[in-house]
Structure formats: C-alpha cells, structure tokens
Amino acid sequence: MDYISSTMLMLLTIIVLGALLITILTRLSEINKTLTIMRLELSTLKNSLANKVHSADEKPEEAVQKKSEQKTTIQHGSNTETQTSTTKATDAETETKETVVIGESIQQPPMVDVSVKTPETEALMLSEEALEKQETAPTPFQPSVIAPAEASVAPTENNAIPLQQPSTKAEETPLSPTDEATANTEQLEEMTEKTTNYEKFIGENLFGKIGILVFILGIGYFVKYAIDQNWINEVARTVMGFAVGVVMLGLAQWLHKRYHTFSSLLAGGAFGVFYLTVSIAFHYYQLFSQTAAFVILCLTTIFMAIVSIRYDRCELAVTALVGGFIAPFIVSTDSGSIIALQTYLAILNLGMFALAFYKKWGLLPIVAFAFTYIILWLTVIESHILYYNLQINFLVLGFATLFYFIFLLPVRLIMQPSCSQRMHRALMAVITLNGFIYLLYGGCVIADSDMFINEPGYLSFFIAFVNLIFYLYLRFRISGHDTLRKTMSALTIAFASIGVPLLFTNTTIFIIWATESVLLLWLYTKEKSVIYERSAAILAFLSIIFSLTYYILWYTSYEDTSHKLFLNSNFLMLFTISIASFVAAIIMQRNRRLFSKGRRILHYTPCNVIAYAVGFLWLYMAFSNDFTCYLAEDIAHEANPLTTATILLAGSLVLHRRFKVRKYKVAYLILLCFVTIVYMVTIWGGYDIRSTTVLTLQWVTTSVVATLMGYIMWKMLALHWETKKLQPFFAVISTLVWLTGARLLLLTFGNPSFDTGFSLSLGTAAFLLMIIGMRCKSKEVRMVSLAEFGIVLGKLVLSDVWTMPALGKIIVFISLGLLLLTLSFLYQKLKDVLF
C-alpha cells in the first residue's frame, strides 16, 4: 500500500503540471485561430476592392467599342438624321460616364498590405498571394459566337470586317466582402475536415484525457502521502478528496462555454475523484456503511448524468454510465445478493435508455450492453450459484428476459432520422447480438436448473416470436426502415431454425427445416427479399445433406419392430423432404421469370431440375428404406424395382410439359436404358423357384416397365428428325424386354430352363420386328430382325442340334422353319414396295 500511495502522489504532481500545460496550449491555439480569421477577412476585403477596380476599367473599353461600331455603320450609307442625333447623344453620355468612372478610380485610396510574417502564417500568405495574382490577371478577349445585328449588313467599301462585341457570359454580380469571407471560411472548414489535425487531437483530446487520469492518481498519492506523514486524519482526507472533486467541477463550470472539451475532461475527472474517494473511505477507513456508500455513488452517477445534459456532452454520460456499473463492485462484500445486483442493473439500464432517447446518444446502449452481459456472466455463470436453487434460477431467468427486452429498445433509436450510418450499424449489431447472447445465457441458466422447461429450444422459439412481432409491426405499421425490417425477418428465421435442433430429434429437425425452406421460398416470391431466398437455400441444403447422411449411417435396423411400415420417423422424414422438394420446384416453375433474372443463389435453370431430382430420389429412398426394414428379404428385393419403375413412369407422365422429349431427348434415352437394365436384373436374378407374391410383383413391374417404354418410344418416334437413328436402338431394347418377359413367363409356370424358350422367343421377336419394319418401310428395323434370325440359326446349328432334347428340337425346328418361310413369302410379295 505504501508503494501504491507514493506512486499515486507522483502521478498527481504530473497531472497538475499536465493540466497547466494543456491550458497554455489551448490558449495558444485560440490565438492562432484568431490570427487566421483576421488574415482571411483582410484577404477578402482586398479581393473585393480589386474586383471593383477591374470592373471599372472594363467600362471605358465597352464605350470605345460602341463608338467604333457606330462609325462603321455610318460608312455603309445608313446615316440618317435621326441616327446621327442618337449617335451624338450616345457619345456624349458615354464620355460623361467614362469621365466619372475614371475619376472614381483615381479617388480610390491605395491598399497597403501590412502583414507580419510568422512561421505559422507564412504558408497561408504564399497561397493568398498566388490567388491574388490569378484573380487580377487580365482576361483574354473572346469574340462572341453570335454576331450582333450590325454584322449582317453588306460589306464595307474597304472590305473591312465589322467588329463584334465581346462575348458576355452570364451576368455575375460580385460577391460582397461578407459573402466572400463566409465562402473562404467554409472552404477552410472543409479543408480542415478532410485532413486530420493530429496536433489538435493530441493537444486537445489525448493529453486532456491522460492528464485527468494522471491528476486523479496524483490526488490519491498526495492523500496517501499526507496519511503516511500523519498530516490529516481519515475524515479530513475524505473531505479533502471531495473538495478536490468540487474544485475541478467548479473549474469545469467556469470554462465550459469557452473550452468545451477541456471542461468536459475536468468534469469527468471530478466524478472520478468522487468515486475514488468513496471507495477509499468505505474500504479502508470504514467511514460509510455499505448502504450509505452505495447511495452516495448512485447520487454521484445521477448528478453526473445531469451535468452531461447541461454540457451536452455524450462522453460525460458514458463516464457516468461506466461509474454506475462499477459502483456495486466498489462497495461489494462477500455477502452480496445476486438479485439486488440485477435489480440495480435493470434500473441503471432503464435510466440509461431514458437519457439516450432524450439526447439521442446512441453510444450509451452500446456501452450498457457490453457492461451488463459481462457483469451477468461473471456474477452468475462463473460463480456457480444456480446449482440446486430453483427459486434463484427462475429469478435470474426473469431478469435475463428483462435485459433482453431492454436491449431491444435501440430499435427506436435506429428509427430516428438523426441516427448516423455508423451508429445505425453499431445499434444493429447490439440488436443482433442481444438475441444470441440471451439464448446462450438463458440456456446456461436452464441447463443448471431443474425447471419444468428444461429445453433451450423453447427459449429460441420465444426469441423468434418476439422478432416476428417486431417485423410485423415494421412491415404493416411503419414505412421505410428496410434494413431494420430485413434484419428482424432474418433473426426470426435464424432463431426458429436454431430452435428446431435444440428441441426435436434428428428426423423432426430435417422435417421442420424442409418445411421452413419451402415457406421461405414462397415468402421470397411475395416479398422479393434476398433474406428469404438465402435462408431457404441454406435450410434446404442442410436438410438434404443431413437427411442423406442420416439415411446412410443411422437408418433403422432390421431387428427394429417397434414401428410399422410407413408409420415411422424415417419414412416421414424422407417423404416430407421429397414433397417439400416437389413444392419448391413447382414454386420456382410458376415464378420462372423471377428466378431466371439476375445473379441469384436459386437460379431457375439448375435449381428447378435439382429440386425435382431430389424429390424423386428421396421418395424412392423413403419406400426402399421401409421395404428393406419391414418386409421379407425376397419381397423387398422385388418391391424396390417396382417402386423405381412406378416413380419414373409417374414422373414422365406428370412432368411431360416441363421436361419435353424434344428438349431432353438424351435424358429420356438414358432413362429408357436404366429402366431396361433394372428390369432385366430383377427378372434374371434371384432364385429359380419363386413365391406367388414375388411373381405377382414381378409381373406388375413388367407391366409398368412396358408402359413406360411404350410411352417414351411413342414420344420419341413422333419426332420426325433422327427417326432412323432411333429405330434400331428401340428394336434392340424391345427385344431385350421381350426375352426377359419370356423368361418370367417360364418361371411362372415352374420351368427354370430357358434353352428352348430363348430360341422361340428370340425368333418370335425377330419375326415381329420384320413385320413392323416391312409395314413402316424401315430398313433399319428389318436389319435388326435379320440379325436376330441369324443369332437363332447360329444357336440352332451350334448348340440346339447337339444338346437340346428331342421334343425341344421338334418345336424349335418347326417353328423356326415356318417363320422363315413366312418371311420369305412376304419378301417376295412386297419386293416392289421394299426395294
């Protein structure tokens, strides 16, 4: 303590010397400003007198020019008696005016420029001399673009060109000396604003703040030194501290009209001395009780706020506010009440906002916001006082809610026209951080208690609801304030989205996110706000990625029998996301112009197709996952291909206008190949002996695949272009499906062998293709048919003759022979048409 006291005394001495130095520098700065203003006024008067002399010199030149023009007109033969008399009168009047003007110019006293060159004003004098030379320089003669009326007369005898009057610009009345002084002063102020005066900042601002701090410390050291020397007792020391503060406050009152900044620094230092004196008197001298010391500090804070209003200085109000937050800790003891502290903070913040609204000081809410939540975090969370005390938990959560509403009050400050752009951004940051800190702080309070509301998700939804109310009020009751309205909308969406994972399980989270993304997309089409578009894109992306990850890694196990088919959370999650994707695609399709213009996140061209693709894929995953988990293995194996074919057929029929065959022909061909491969794998794989249920599902799949193939081929063949290229492809695909169907037919009748059936089915397919090729006059189809007949004959010679049973040989040979004879007859009959 002795070391601290000696150091404080030394600093006090330095502060006193610093204050004296600051006063001297301030006076010198005022003298310099006065000299500068005097120089500007002298320069303005000198420029105005020079302009008058210059205008007087121009008038005789105009009179001489008029006289020469009149003589030129006389030479052209237009000398009438009336014109001669007028010319003489004009000449007389002009000579009279010339004599008067010259006389006035002679009577003007000469201007004597008396100036004292100092290092501070030398640069200014040089710039003024350059400006004076520029203004008094002779203006070059500029002929008029439009010739006067006399110039339109016939040429003179001597072929002389008539003189033209000099061009006269827009008549500008010379500025008065007062106006020019004002203009020069404004120009000087603009130059001062553009360039930062570091000397002024250091001399007036920085040194003053450092000086006040050092002075306060010096007072403390002096008091400590007096205590060590036993000069004064405890009461006298305290009285001396208050006396020093009063003297500083009185000096600030005396100087505040002439030295605004310096007086504010003195006033702030005075209240700092008050706080330090009360703190020492309470902690070291025990002159005040805790209640008395706290009341004194509160009165000091209130008085300082009043002084800040009188001086109209925001920094004093900020100092008072900081002192108000420090006051409880100055008089704190180990037996302090957390409820009393939060009550005091609530009252202090309400008073702060009243002062901020009255004086339109936006800095006060920012300071209060920072100090309030720092104090709450240090005194509540870090102190661990919430454990096993439900009553205190409820009160602390109630105060947290109160502070949340208090720090939503800057909305009113933002709505005021006087709010600057910089302050607007700072207050918007306070409003945004307020909700997140309240959620974090309230979540910690809830987590450390046994409340009936033990989920922070409810708190997040509550914050979203409050922001929604503010948004609706700004949307329907207040015009303008687009940034504030969009911020409230974004906060509503953010906290509603955050509350979902805090309150619900995994599958429910994805369901709500997907639904919310569709709702935001619809709002975007109505409000045209980018916030809705970006929020919808983010939520849709999160729901798709996390649901896919959940489906791959944590899907329901085969042994789970607690749920039923289509009545479980996984199916509802995937099915909801699928429906949401379809709805989003339809919304984009109906608002195609909106999503097609400009550079935006959800552009129509890729996003609409992606939405439909996600819808179909997630719909397949929903049914496939349930079939795999809740059906027998063989039935699930056949139900999945049926689901695939059904979804693709439904999509092709429903979206035939959106995805036209002419535009997406390659995609339809790939789809046709994919369905054919899936169908062949389904029928050709598996066991030879199959149950009735499996065979039924396979026949249903066959009918769906045949319908889908027929629809695509019909649409593709309806296009006249590229028909010849597609016909052989369709012929081969149809043959493969025909052979697979024949295989299924034999399995249905319990015949797993397909040796004889292959030759018969392929020969029949080749015969049918030949009939179609002849009827449609398609050489390509006929060539495919001939190739298939060649395969059948090759198999017959190389394999069937040697390995096939007798009955099989009889059937194959007779059937194939009849087919070949029939084809030969048809070729002979239609040779004139085909060739």
Rosetta blueprint (number, residue, H / E / L):
1 M L
2 D H
3 Y H
4 I H
5 S H
6 S H
7 T H
8 M H
9 L H
10 M H
11 L H
12 L H
13 T H
14 I H
15 I H
16 V H
17 L H
18 G H
19 A H
20 L H
21 L H
22 I H
23 T H
24 I H
25 L H
26 T H
27 R H
28 L H
29 S H
30 E H
31 I H
32 N H
33 K H
34 T H
35 L H
36 T H
37 I H
38 M H
39 R H
40 L H
41 E H
42 L H
43 S H
44 T H
45 L H
46 K H
47 N H
48 S H
49 L H
50 A H
51 N H
52 K H
53 V H
54 H H
55 S H
56 A H
57 D H
58 E H
59 K H
60 P H
61 E H
62 E H
63 A H
64 V H
65 Q H
66 K H
67 K H
68 S H
69 E H
70 Q H
71 K H
72 T H
73 T H
74 I H
75 Q H
76 H L
77 G L
78 S L
79 N L
80 T L
81 E H
82 T H
83 Q H
84 T H
85 S H
86 T H
87 T H
88 K H
89 A H
90 T H
91 D H
92 A H
93 E H
94 T H
95 E H
96 T H
97 K H
98 E H
99 T H
100 V H
101 V H
102 I H
103 G H
104 E H
105 S H
106 I H
107 Q H
108 Q L
109 P L
110 P L
111 M L
112 V L
113 D L
114 V L
115 S L
116 V L
117 K L
118 T L
119 P L
120 E L
121 T L
122 E H
123 A H
124 L H
125 M H
126 L H
127 S H
128 E H
129 E H
130 A H
131 L H
132 E H
133 K H
134 Q H
135 E H
136 T H
137 A L
138 P L
139 T L
140 P L
141 F L
142 Q L
143 P E
144 S L
145 V L
146 I L
147 A L
148 P L
149 A H
150 E H
151 A H
152 S H
153 V L
154 A L
155 P L
156 T L
157 E L
158 N L
159 N L
160 A L
161 I L
162 P L
163 L L
164 Q L
165 Q L
166 P E
167 S L
168 T L
169 K L
170 A L
171 E L
172 E L
173 T L
174 P L
175 L L
176 S L
177 P H
178 T H
179 D H
180 E H
181 A H
182 T H
183 A H
184 N H
185 T H
186 E H
187 Q H
188 L H
189 E H
190 E H
191 M H
192 T H
193 E H
194 K H
195 T L
196 T L
197 N L
198 Y H
199 E H
200 K H
201 F H
202 I H
203 G H
204 E H
205 N H
206 L H
207 F H
208 G H
209 K H
210 I H
211 G H
212 I H
213 L H
214 V H
215 F H
216 I H
217 L H
218 G H
219 I H
220 G H
221 Y H
222 F H
223 V H
224 K H
225 Y H
226 A H
227 I H
228 D H
229 Q L
230 N L
231 W L
232 I L
233 N L
234 E H
235 V H
236 A H
237 R H
238 T H
239 V H
240 M H
241 G H
242 F H
243 A H
244 V H
245 G H
246 V H
247 V H
248 M H
249 L H
250 G H
251 L H
252 A H
253 Q H
254 W H
255 L H
256 H L
257 K L
258 R L
259 Y L
260 H H
261 T H
262 F H
263 S H
264 S H
265 L H
266 L H
267 A H
268 G H
269 G H
270 A H
271 F H
272 G H
273 V H
274 F H
275 Y H
276 L H
277 T H
278 V H
279 S H
280 I H
281 A H
282 F H
283 H H
284 Y L
285 Y L
286 Q L
287 L L
288 F L
289 S L
290 Q H
291 T H
292 A H
293 A H
294 F H
295 V H
296 I H
297 L H
298 C H
299 L H
300 T H
301 T H
302 I H
303 F H
304 M H
305 A H
306 I H
307 V H
308 S H
309 I H
310 R H
311 Y H
312 D L
313 R L
314 C H
315 E H
316 L H
317 A H
318 V H
319 T H
320 A H
321 L H
322 V H
323 G H
324 G H
325 F H
326 I H
327 A H
328 P H
329 F H
330 I H
331 V L
332 S L
333 T L
334 D L
335 S L
336 G L
337 S L
338 I H
339 I H
340 A H
341 L H
342 Q H
343 T H
344 Y H
345 L H
346 A H
347 I H
348 L H
349 N H
350 L H
351 G H
352 M H
353 F H
354 A H
355 L H
356 A H
357 F H
358 Y H
359 K H
360 K L
361 W L
362 G L
363 L H
364 L H
365 P H
366 I H
367 V H
368 A H
369 F H
370 A H
371 F H
372 T H
373 Y H
374 I H
375 I H
376 L H
377 W H
378 L H
379 T H
380 V H
381 I H
382 E L
383 S L
384 H L
385 I L
386 L L
387 Y L
388 Y L
389 N L
390 L H
391 Q H
392 I H
393 N H
394 F H
395 L H
396 V H
397 L H
398 G H
399 F H
400 A H
401 T H
402 L H
403 F H
404 Y H
405 F H
406 I H
407 F L
408 L L
409 L L
410 P H
411 V H
412 R H
413 L H
414 I H
415 M L
416 Q L
417 P L
418 S L
419 C L
420 S L
421 Q H
422 R H
423 M H
424 H H
425 R H
426 A H
427 L H
428 M H
429 A H
430 V H
431 I H
432 T H
433 L H
434 N H
435 G H
436 F H
437 I H
438 Y H
439 L H
440 L H
441 Y H
442 G H
443 G H
444 C H
445 V H
446 I H
447 A H
448 D L
449 S L
450 D L
451 M L
452 F L
453 I L
454 N L
455 E L
456 P H
457 G H
458 Y H
459 L H
460 S H
461 F H
462 F H
463 I H
464 A H
465 F H
466 V H
467 N H
468 L H
469 I H
470 F H
471 Y H
472 L H
473 Y H
474 L H
475 R H
476 F H
477 R L
478 I L
479 S L
480 G L
481 H L
482 D H
483 T H
484 L H
485 R H
486 K H
487 T H
488 M H
489 S H
490 A H
491 L H
492 T H
493 I H
494 A H
495 F H
496 A H
497 S H
498 I H
499 G H
500 V H
501 P H
502 L H
503 L H
504 F L
505 T L
506 N H
507 T H
508 T H
509 I H
510 F H
511 I H
512 I H
513 W H
514 A H
515 T H
516 E H
517 S H
518 V H
519 L H
520 L H
521 L H
522 W H
523 L H
524 Y H
525 T H
526 K H
527 E H
528 K L
529 S L
530 V H
531 I H
532 Y H
533 E H
534 R H
535 S H
536 A H
537 A H
538 I H
539 L H
540 A H
541 F H
542 L H
543 S H
544 I H
545 I H
546 F H
547 S H
548 L H
549 T H
550 Y H
551 Y H
552 I H
553 L H
554 W L
555 Y L
556 T L
557 S L
558 Y L
559 E L
560 D L
561 T L
562 S L
563 H L
564 K E
565 L L
566 F L
567 L E
568 N L
569 S H
570 N H
571 F H
572 L H
573 M H
574 L H
575 F H
576 T H
577 I H
578 S H
579 I H
580 A H
581 S H
582 F H
583 V H
584 A H
585 A H
586 I H
587 I H
588 M H
589 Q H
590 R H
591 N L
592 R H
593 R H
594 L H
595 F H
596 S H
597 K L
598 G L
599 R L
600 R L
601 I L
602 L L
603 H L
604 Y H
605 T H
606 P H
607 C H
608 N H
609 V H
610 I H
611 A H
612 Y H
613 A H
614 V H
615 G H
616 F H
617 L H
618 W H
619 L H
620 Y H
621 M H
622 A H
623 F H
624 S H
625 N H
626 D H
627 F H
628 T H
629 C H
630 Y H
631 L L
632 A L
633 E H
634 D H
635 I H
636 A H
637 H H
638 E H
639 A H
640 N H
641 P H
642 L H
643 T H
644 T H
645 A H
646 T H
647 I H
648 L H
649 L H
650 A H
651 G H
652 S H
653 L H
654 V H
655 L L
656 H L
657 R L
658 R L
659 F L
660 K L
661 V L
662 R L
663 K L
664 Y L
665 K H
666 V H
667 A H
668 Y H
669 L H
670 I H
671 L H
672 L H
673 C H
674 F H
675 V H
676 T H
677 I H
678 V H
679 Y H
680 M H
681 V H
682 T H
683 I H
684 W H
685 G L
686 G L
687 Y L
688 D L
689 I L
690 R L
691 S L
692 T H
693 T H
694 V H
695 L H
696 T H
697 L H
698 Q H
699 W H
700 V H
701 T H
702 T H
703 S H
704 V H
705 V H
706 A H
707 T H
708 L H
709 M H
710 G H
711 Y H
712 I H
713 M H
714 W H
715 K H
716 M H
717 L H
718 A L
719 L L
720 H L
721 W L
722 E L
723 T H
724 K H
725 K H
726 L H
727 Q H
728 P H
729 F H
730 F H
731 A H
732 V H
733 I H
734 S H
735 T H
736 L H
737 V H
738 W H
739 L H
740 T H
741 G H
742 A H
743 R H
744 L H
745 L H
746 L H
747 L H
748 T H
749 F L
750 G L
751 N L
752 P L
753 S L
754 F L
755 D H
756 T H
757 G H
758 F H
759 S H
760 L H
761 S H
762 L H
763 G H
764 T H
765 A H
766 A H
767 F H
768 L H
769 L H
770 M H
771 I H
772 I H
773 G H
774 M H
775 R H
776 C H
777 K L
778 S L
779 K H
780 E H
781 V H
782 R H
783 M H
784 V H
785 S H
786 L H
787 A H
788 E H
789 F H
790 G H
791 I H
792 V H
793 L H
794 G H
795 K H
796 L H
797 V H
798 L H
799 S H
800 D H
801 V H
802 W H
803 T H
804 M L
805 P L
806 A H
807 L H
808 G H
809 K H
810 I H
811 I H
812 V H
813 F H
814 I H
815 S H
816 L H
817 G H
818 L H
819 L H
820 L H
821 L H
822 T H
823 L H
824 S H
825 F H
826 L H
827 Y H
828 Q H
829 K H
830 L L
831 K H
832 D H
833 V H
834 L H
835 F L
